Amino acid sequence: MELREPRSRVKDFQPGMTNSDRLLSHAVLTENRSTADAVRPGPVLLLGAPGVGKGTQGEILAKIWGVPKISTGDILRANVSNGTPLGVQAAQMMKSGGLVPDDLVTDMVAERLRDRDTEAGFILDGFPRTVCQAEWLDKYLNAHRKGEALAIVSMCMDHDQILQRVVHRTVCPVCKTVYNTELMPPKRAGHCDLDDAELIQRNDDSAVIFKTRLEVFRRETEPLFEFYRSHFLFIEVDAGKTPSSVTRDISTSLSRLRNQMEQ
Ligand code: AMP
């Protein structure tokens, strides 16, 4: 099974930095570092509809906090590209916008969480997506990570706005850098700033498939907001703001709540 996410896209600032790098630039990182320094992230999960910006925030926060972002979607896509048995089982469900069976995903997450780089904390992106997965995660954390309260970051945005973002999303098949033809275009249309590869659209980002993904989200994942709402470390952020503001909101709230917990 392939458990490695594609390499991080977050880079330190360099002269001549490309457009997409700018989003995750030194400015974003330093702007947030003062609050982030105070944060001991522990286990964090980003909860929100597909396309809301969990991946982008996960990348930035992972860099600031020095913990791994674990994206079940990225791990599954890596398995599909490598043709592993898991990838073969998951491919059709992913293509249609449906969910991969819970037990396949929870086994995958359990194996990834055994890695030592998760000891100081980790950021879950795209997991859990069902109540069954959330219950599994609770049990797993109680059994293996005693005393570490899970922080839930609920990222909200109007679904029409998300659809507009997603249909314009393109990705580099080589380095996985994400662009948006409207909001964050590459320097040369259709080509990656970093390696010039031809950009593609994720095959589940078409308007039709994306609508299915949103329906699946409403049916399977939205109940998780209720599941977690009474949780002490529940943080709600407006994901429609600029990425750096969203990062700041998450960092500040998490820092405040973790400090309150200690008192
Ligand atoms: P994402 O990149 O998070 O949007 O995930 C892409 C696709 O991978 C989803 O549409 C699902 O088919 C599958 N997937 C990712 N995470 C999960 C999960 N936690 N449970 C079930 N399926 C998942």
Boltz pocket constraint, residues with backbone or C-beta under 6 A from the ligand:
constraints:
  - pocket:
      binder: B
      contacts: [[A, 50], [A, 72], [A, 73], [A, 74], [A, 76], [A, 90], [A, 93], [A, 94], [A, 95], [A, 97], [A, 98], [A, 99], [A, 100], [A, 101], [A, 102], [A, 105], [A, 125], [A, 126], [A, 127], [A, 128], [A, 129], [A, 133], [A, 204], [A, 213]]
      max_distance: 6.0
